[in-house]
Amino acid sequence: MQMRVLTYNIHHWEGTDGKIDVARVTEVIRAASADIVALNEVYHPAQWPEQGRPALLAMAEMLGMNWVFGKATEYPWQSQVEPAGYGNACLSRWPIRAYAVHRLVPISGREPRNLLEVRLELPDGHPLTVYVTHLDHQSETVRLAQIRAALQWTLRDRERPHLLLGDLNAQSPTDLQKSGQRVEVATSVGAEELAWEEPKVVPYLLRVGYLDCFTQAGKGEALTWPTFAPQVRIDYIFASSALAAKLRCCQRWDLPPAAVASDHFPMLAEFEL
């Protein structure tokens, strides 16, 4: 059985052209033929004006997928008066049997972050747990504290197949060795200079036994952010050791309209179960 997994920071459905376009983001996911999708920077239950219903719900229905949302904080979206939840989401072609939202280490002056835990039932009846997170965008030290907190939950599945997905805002030492660049996401797409910190998050995940799917089986270009002039790979699919032998390939999904639909390219991995 083939399983296609996508991680995608959708930038709250706002493209590099400044337009909110839920259908365009949906088309990127549909074109990738993903079975499981991890989403970052999601507003819910923010209303999609053209549909008069929550954008996340509309997207899931257009894709024919099940969904859950994990709120990390609240912000206003577009011109809507009431603030909407803001956080991570997961879409699945297969049944979602349970989910939980875990708050990561609260740090004064930093945006709240969480870990969305989703238990799926695969077509063969076996369970698969998917963990979705989005780490701090300013400090590798803060990100390391957050990922250590996240692993307090993920390590319960140490011996079972599971995935850790999302925008980690962190760099891989392997990518740096290949490119010779020393850059790090500091603030936003418009940043002209990106602060450098020694990678800590990705090495830590590798040390505790996770497989970086792109480093292991990557094809093509790796850089995922920003789409108009990619500089770094900060979007990751990590697999537990129980899934390592089943990984077939991993790639940046950059077919149209991905380059304009968000400021991030999604990353896609394929497994043979």
C-alpha positions in Angstrom: 0.0 0.0 0.0 1.3 3.4 -0.9 1.1 6.4 1.5 1.8 9.9 0.4 2.4 12.5 3.2 2.5 16.2 2.7 3.6 19.0 5.1 2.5 22.5 4.1 2.7 25.9 5.8 -0.2 27.5 4.0 0.5 31.1 5.2 -3.2 31.4 6.2 -4.2 30.8 2.5 -2.4 34.0 1.5 -0.3 33.8 -1.6 2.8 35.7 -2.6 0.5 37.9 -4.6 -1.2 39.0 -1.4 -4.5 37.3 -2.3 -6.4 35.0 0.1 -7.3 32.0 -2.1 -8.5 28.9 -0.4 -9.2 27.1 -3.7 -5.6 27.7 -4.9 -4.1 26.1 -1.8 -6.5 23.3 -2.1 -5.4 22.7 -5.7 -1.7 22.4 -4.6 -2.7 19.6 -2.1 -5.0 17.9 -4.7 -2.2 17.9 -7.3 0.2 16.2 -4.9 -2.3 13.3 -4.3 -1.5 13.4 -0.6 -3.2 10.9 1.7 -2.1 12.7 4.9 -1.6 16.5 5.1 0.0 18.5 7.9 -0.9 22.2 7.8 0.7 25.1 9.6 -0.6 28.7 10.0 -4.2 27.8 9.8 -7.1 30.0 11.0 -10.2 28.2 12.3 -13.2 28.7 12.3 -12.4 31.7 10.1 -15.1 32.2 7.5 -14.2 32.0 3.8 -16.2 34.9 2.4 -17.0 33.3 -0.9 -18.4 30.2 0.8 -19.9 31.6 4.0 -18.3 28.7 6.0 -15.0 28.0 7.7 -12.1 27.9 5.2 -10.6 24.8 6.7 -13.9 22.9 6.5 -14.4 24.1 2.9 -11.0 22.9 1.9 -11.4 19.5 3.6 -14.7 19.0 1.8 -13.3 20.0 -1.6 -10.6 17.4 -1.0 -12.9 14.8 0.4 -10.7 14.4 3.5 -11.3 14.2 7.2 -9.7 16.9 9.4 -8.9 18.1 12.8 -7.5 21.4 14.1 -5.3 22.3 17.0 -5.5 25.9 18.3 -2.2 27.4 19.6 -3.5 31.0 20.1 -6.1 33.5 18.6 -5.7 36.3 16.1 -8.1 38.2 13.8 -8.2 37.0 10.2 -8.8 39.5 7.4 -11.5 42.0 8.4 -13.5 39.6 10.6 -14.3 41.1 14.0 -14.1 38.0 16.1 -10.6 36.5 16.5 -10.2 33.0 15.1 -8.1 30.1 16.5 -4.7 30.0 14.9 -2.5 26.9 14.8 -2.0 23.5 13.1 -4.3 21.1 11.3 -4.3 17.6 9.8 -6.2 16.3 6.8 -6.5 12.6 6.1 -8.2 10.4 3.5 -8.4 7.7 6.1 -10.4 7.7 9.4 -9.3 9.9 12.3 -9.9 7.8 15.4 -8.6 10.3 18.0 -6.6 13.5 18.4 -5.2 15.7 21.1 -3.6 19.2 21.3 -0.5 19.6 23.5 0.8 23.0 24.5 4.6 23.4 24.1 6.8 25.2 26.6 5.3 28.7 27.2 8.0 31.3 26.8 7.5 34.9 27.7 7.3 37.2 24.7 7.0 34.3 22.3 4.0 33.2 20.2 2.3 30.2 21.8 3.0 26.9 20.0 1.5 23.5 20.2 1.8 19.9 19.0 -1.2 18.3 17.3 -1.4 14.5 17.9 -3.6 12.6 15.4 -4.3 8.9 15.5 -5.3 7.5 12.1 -6.6 4.1 11.0 -4.9 2.9 7.8 -6.8 0.9 5.2 -5.2 -2.3 6.5 -6.6 -1.6 9.9 -3.3 -0.7 11.5 -2.9 2.6 13.5 -0.6 5.4 12.6 0.1 8.5 14.7 0.8 11.8 13.0 2.3 14.7 15.0 2.1 18.2 13.6 3.9 21.3 15.0 5.2 24.7 14.1 8.2 26.0 16.1 9.4 29.5 17.0 10.6 31.6 14.1 13.3 33.6 16.0 15.5 31.5 18.2 17.1 28.0 17.8 17.4 27.8 21.6 13.7 28.3 22.0 12.9 25.8 19.2 15.1 23.2 20.9 13.2 23.7 24.2 9.9 23.4 22.2 10.9 20.2 20.4 12.2 18.6 23.6 8.7 19.3 25.1 7.0 17.8 22.0 9.0 14.6 22.3 7.6 14.1 25.8 4.5 13.0 23.8 6.0 11.6 20.6 8.3 9.2 22.4 5.4 7.3 23.8 5.2 6.0 20.2 8.9 5.2 20.1 8.4 1.6 19.0 5.4 2.3 16.8 5.2 3.8 13.3 4.6 7.6 13.5 5.4 10.8 11.7 6.6 14.2 13.0 5.7 17.0 10.5 5.7 20.7 10.1 7.5 24.0 9.7 10.3 23.7 12.3 11.9 27.1 11.3 15.2 25.2 11.7 18.0 24.2 9.4 19.6 20.8 8.8 23.5 20.6 9.0 23.3 18.4 5.9 21.7 21.2 3.9 24.4 23.7 5.2 27.2 21.3 4.2 25.8 21.1 0.7 25.1 24.8 0.2 27.9 26.4 2.3 25.3 28.9 3.4 24.9 30.1 7.0 21.4 31.6 7.1 18.5 31.2 9.4 14.9 32.4 9.3 14.7 35.3 11.7 11.5 37.2 11.3 9.5 37.2 8.1 9.6 36.8 4.3 10.8 40.4 4.0 13.9 40.0 6.1 17.1 41.0 4.2 19.5 39.5 6.7 18.9 36.2 8.4 20.6 35.6 11.8 22.9 32.6 12.1 22.7 30.0 15.0 24.3 26.6 15.1 21.6 24.0 14.2 20.4 22.2 17.3 16.8 21.0 16.6 17.5 18.7 13.6 20.6 17.1 15.1 18.6 16.5 18.3 15.8 14.7 16.4 18.4 12.6 14.5 20.1 11.6 17.8 16.9 10.3 19.3 16.2 8.1 16.3 14.1 10.1 13.8 14.7 9.9 10.0 14.9 13.1 8.0 13.0 11.9 5.0 14.5 14.4 2.5 18.1 13.8 3.6 17.5 10.0 3.4 15.6 9.9 0.1 15.4 13.4 -1.3 14.9 14.2 -5.0 15.4 17.6 -6.6 15.6 20.9 -4.8 15.3 21.0 -1.1 14.7 24.7 -0.2 11.2 25.4 0.8 11.1 29.1 1.9 10.4 31.7 0.6 8.8 30.4 -2.6 9.7 33.5 -4.7 13.5 33.1 -3.9 14.1 29.9 -1.8 16.9 30.2 0.7 16.4 27.5 3.3 14.6 24.2 4.0 12.6 24.7 7.1 9.6 22.3 6.4 10.3 18.7 7.4 8.9 15.2 7.4 10.5 13.1 10.1 9.7 9.3 10.3 10.1 7.0 13.2 12.6 4.1 12.9 9.6 1.8 12.4 8.9 3.5 9.1 12.4 4.0 7.9 12.6 1.0 5.7 9.3 1.9 4.1 10.4 5.3 2.8 10.6 5.4 -1.0 11.2 9.1 -1.8 10.8 12.7 -0.6 10.6 15.9 -2.6 9.7 19.5 -2.6 6.3 19.9 -4.2 6.7 22.9 -6.5 4.4 22.3 -9.4 2.0 25.1 -10.2 0.3 26.8 -8.4 2.6 26.1 -5.4 5.0 28.9 -6.1 2.3 31.5 -5.6 -0.2 29.8 -3.3 1.9 30.3 -0.1 5.3 31.6 0.9 6.3 28.0 1.6 6.7 25.1 -0.8 5.2 21.9 0.7 7.3 18.8 1.2 6.0 15.4 0.1 7.2 11.9 1.1 6.1 8.6 -0.2 6.0 5.3 1.8 5.3 1.7 0.7 3.6 0.1 3.7 
